[in-house]
């Protein structure tokens, strides 16, 4: 996550939305790449809740972007 903040800052595009989305993508990538092939440990099933919360947050970010776009279109 620190690398994400540094990269977004270096590109001068740091925002909460971009940080959240890029962190979520990184979390999902780590989750998939570290998944065991044979047996699933008990703690691993709880990761699904974090994934679900992350996807809910992503949906809220997208809904906010759509709302902002529609608000701009309604004004013009």
N, C-alpha and C positions, 0 to 999 in steps of 0.2 A: 504494500500500500504506500509505503514511503517512496518507492520508485515511481509509482503512479503519480503521486503529488509532484515529485521533482520533474517528471517528464511533462506533465501538463503545465507546470509553471514555466519550464524552459520554452515551451511552445506558446506561452502566454494565452492559454485557453482554459485556465483553471476555473471550474465552477463545481458546485455541489452535485449537479446532475451528471456531469462527465466523470467526476470522481466516483460516484456511486455506481454508475454503469460499468466503468472499467474495473472497479474492484469486484463487482459481481461476476463479470466475465472471468477474471482471474480466479476467483473462488470456485466457480463452476469448472474451470479448466483443471485446477488442482484436485478437485473432488473426483473428476472423471479419471484423471491420470493416476491417481493413487488408489483406485478401487481394486479390492482384491478379486482375483479371478475365481477362487473356489468357495471360500467361506466368508460370510459377512459378520464381522464382530458386532457385538451388541451396541457399542457406542456409535457405530457407523449408521445405524438406522435413525439416530437422532439428527444426523446431518441433513436428512430430508426436510426437517422442520426449518432449518436455516435456509435451505434452498427455496422452500416455499415462501418464506418471509422475504427473501431477496427478490423472488419473482413478483410478489405482491408489490414491493417497493418499486420495482421496475415498471409495473403496470401503472402505478400512481405517477411516476415520472412521465411516462408516455401520455397519460390522461391530462396532466398539467400542460404539456407541450401542445396537445391538440386543443385544449381549452384556450390557451394563449393565442394560438393561430386563428381559431374561430372568432375570438374577441377582436382581433385586429381586422379580420375580414368583415365583421359586422359593422365596424366603425367606418370603413371606407365605402 
